[in-house]
């Protein structure tokens, strides 16, 4: 869940800083992150398995030489499967990042990891609207969360109490020439 999401967030942040219509073919990779809150539900889905179905959302920040800049808002519908014996987890989801000017970036992510350590994977930009139309790119993503801590039993509703962070350490992108 982490790797892909991190890549999308970083791309969105970097893109939000660019002027409309600019081409970014040779841009340096950007670093981005978001502290997020989850909303959804956790289910017992096997003898040693639980599954979170919901979304996480938060402000995306792009790391700049003078500090992080608020680049937009993300929401990521997600499914996270957790093995309750060995702590291994797998996640996949899709994200929409909306920049301050209303332009949107779309991305997919997948990740594998271990509970409380994090989920690392890939974040792939799949398109966008307005100045992000035709965008491509992606990179590694890492996602950490407290979702598993909320699961005392199946059917628990998670809303605003589960939190985490997503990090895009090296997000690359290419904008379509308009």
Secondary structure, DSSP 8 states (H G I E B T S, - for coil): -HHHHHHHHHHHHHHHHS-TT---TT---EEEEEEEEEEEEEEEEETTEEEEEEEEEEEEEEEETTEEEEEEEEEEEEEEEEETTT-EEEEEEEEEEEETTS-EEEEEEEEEEETTTEEEEEEEEEEESGGGTT-EEEEEEEEEESGGGG-SSTTEEEEEEEEEEEEEEEEEEE----
